[in-house]
Amino acid sequence: MAGYADDLALAHVLADSADSIAMARFRSLDLKVEAKPDLTPVSDADTAVEKAIRATLARARPRDGVLGEEFGRSEAAAGPGTRHWVIDPIDGTKNYVRGVPIWATLIALVEGDTPVVGLVSAPALGRRWWAGRGLGAYAGKHQHAATRIEVSNVRKLADASFCYASLNGWQDNGRLPQLLDILLGVWRSRAYGDFYGYMLMAEGALDAMAEPELSLWDMAALIPIITEAGGKVTDLDGRTCADKSSVIATNGLLHESVLTALTPRG
């Protein structure tokens, strides 16, 4: 466990650097934005943050590999190993380039196939969330001003606050009717989007979130935070593998209800 504590401390150092770079470019008039091959935006802040994190990891963790959204996978200088860091330099780039403050740097350490450290830093919101396997989940302005967090104890879907991703993805996935049934049946539904809904769920402010498509760097940092807060994470088919292309995240008590409700009708 002590090793994860050291890695978590390093994640905070990485986040400090990322926050400084990203905030300096946030809402700047000369921000450069390009479209990637998948037509999603990437800014010069995205690439600068990832380069800075990679440079620090090369010095501090030369035996660990790195996977980042902007520059892909790189093996450790010592050769392939069981540990690698997974980085999303700015999760919520569309918000970032429009001046919406809901964006964050996501930093995860994955050991084998299991995310064991996760940190989410949202400097424009003045808030971070983090966890290490066996160390609990916390939130606050920084690691010295934090409180331990835990998921809600809502047990019925009709009483739940439910968060979801954009409807287009659900339509493409073929589960839009099932999602709409959930939205119409829960106590409250909101599309906070990206990392933010998951972190609100880990804090107990809402009870479940589901997303039909995403990449490993979108989710790796969130998994330890949610699970250490007492929640549960699977894909839409109930599998618990880390490399998810879809996600259901709940307080645990609601998981089977959400999983069943989103099952395709046949």
N, C-alpha and C positions, 0 to 999 in steps of 0.2 A: 504493500500500500504506500510505503514511503516513496517508492519510485514514481507512482502516479502523482503524489503531492508535488514532487519536483517538476514533473512534466506540466502539471497544472500551473505552477508558479511561472514556468517558462511561457505558457500560453498567455498569461497576463502581460508579460513583457512584450510578446509579439503583438498583442492587442493594443498596448500603449503606442507602439510605433504605427500600427495601422490607423488608429484613431487620429493621430497627429497628421498623417498624410491625407486621409480622406476628408477630414474637417477643413483642412486648408484649401481643398479644391471644391468643397460643397458650395453650390450656388455661385461659383465663380463665373464670370462672363466669358472667360476664354477656355472653359472646359471643352476638351475635345471628345467627341462621341462618334463612334463608328458602328456599323452593323456587322455582326459576325455572320458566317455562312448560314446559320439557322435563323437569321434575321433578328436575333435579340441584340440589344445594344451593349457596347462595352466602352467605358470611358478611360481616359488616361489615368484616372484615379484607381480604377480596377487593376490595371497592369502595374502601376507604381506600388500599390499595396502588396500585391503578390510577390513582386521582385524583392521588396524589403523583407518580407517574412521568409522567403526562400534564402536570402543571404544570411539572416540570423540563424536559421536552422542549419545551414551548412557549417557554421562555426560551432554552434552549441550542441547539435545532434548529428554529427557526421555519419553515424551508423544507421540513421533512419532515412527512409525514402520519403518522397513528397508527391502528392497528387493535388494539383490546383486547377481551378476552372479555366484559367486563361492560358496556362503553359503546360498542361498535361502532367504526365507522370515522369518522375526522374528517380532512378535508383540511388541508394546511398553510395558514397565514394568507396566504402568498404565492400560493396556488392549487395545483392538482394538479401533482405532480412525479413523478420516477422513484423516489424513495426514501420508504419508510415503515417505521416501527417497529411490530413486532408483539409484543403483551404478553399473557401469561397471568399475572395477578397472584399466584394461588396454584394451581399445578398439583398436584392431589391434595387438593382441598377436602374430600372425604369422609374422608380420613386426618386432615386438619387439625382438622375439627370433632369427631373422635373421640379426639384426643390422640395419634395415631400420628405419629411425627416424620418420616415420609417424604413430604415436600411441598416445593415449590420455586417460586420466581418465575422465569419464563422471559422473556427479553428478546432480541429479534432485530431486526436491521436488514435489510430486504429492498430490493434495488436492482433495479428492473424486476420480474422474476419470480424472482430468485435471492436466497436468504438469504446474506448476506455476513459477518454478525457474529452470533454466538450466545453467550449467557451463561445458565447455570443456577445459581441460588443456593439452596442447601438449608441454611439457618442452623441448624435443629434438629439436623442431622447434622454441622454444622461444616465444610461442604465446598462448593466451587464448581467449576464446569467452564466453560471458555470457549474461543472460537476466533474468529479473523478470517481471511477468505479470504487465503491465501498466508502467513499468520503462524503456522500450527501450532495445535495444541490442547493445553490445559493444564488441570491440576486442582490444587486446594489449598485452604487456608483463605482465602486472599486472593491478590491478584495479586503480592504480594511474597514469598509463601511457596508456590511452585507448582513442579510438575514437568511436563515435557512428557509427553503420553500418546499411546499408539498401540494399535491393535486387535491381536487375537491372530493367530497364523499357523496356526490349526487348519484343515485342508483337507478333512476328511471329516465328513459330517453325523453319522455314528455316533460320532464322538469329540467332538461339540460339546455345549456347554452352551447350551440354548435357552430364551428367555424369551417369554412370551405374555401377551395380555390375557385378560379374563374369557371364559369359554366361551359365555356367552349371545350375545355379539356374533358369535362364529364360527358359532353355530347360525343366527342371523338372516341371516348372510352366505351360508349354504349350503356352507361349507367346513369344518364341524366334523369330518367324517370324515377329511379330509386333515390337519387339525391333529393329531388324535389319533394318526394314523399317525406323524407326526413325533415327537410326545411319547414314543411307545412305542419309537421307534427311535434316539433320541439318547442320548448318555452321561448327560446330566442335564437336567431341565426344571424351571423354577420360574416362577411368575407374580409377579414383583416389581412390575410395574405402573407406569403413568404414566411420568414422565421417568426413573425410577431404572434400569430395565433398560437403556435406551439408553445411559446414562452408564457403567454397568458394562461394556457392550459396547465403548464408546469407549476404556475403560481396559484392555481385554483380559481382564477378569475373566470375561466370558462371550462368546459368539461370534455370536449372532443373536437378533433379536427381531422379532416380527410383531404387527400390530394391525389389526383389520378395519375400524375406524371411528374417525375423529378429525377435528379441525378444524385450520385453519392455525396458530392460536395454540398448539396442542398440540405442533406439530412444527417450526415455523420456526426456533426457537433451537437445536434439537437437530441440524439438518442440517449447519451449518458445523462443529460439534464432531465429529460422526461422520466427515465427509468429510476434515477436516483431520487426523484421527487415522488416516486410511488406510482407512476403511470405505466402504460403499456404501449408498445409500438410494434405493428406488423404491416405487411403489405395488404392489399385489398383481398387477397386470398387467404389471409391468416398466417402467412409464413413470417418467421422472425429473422430472416437473413438480413445482414447489414446493407448489402448492395441493393437497395429497394428502387424500383421504378414507379412505385405507388406507395401510399402510406395511409394507415389509420392510426391515429394517436389518441388515446383516451386516458381517463383517470383510472382505468383498469376495470372498474365496476361496470362501466357501460360498454366494454369492448365487444363482447359477444352480441349485444343488441345492435351496435353499429355495423359490425361485420355481417350479421344476418340481413339487416336492412339494405345493405349495399350489394348483396349477392344478386347476380343477374337472374331474371325470371326465365324459366325454361319449361 
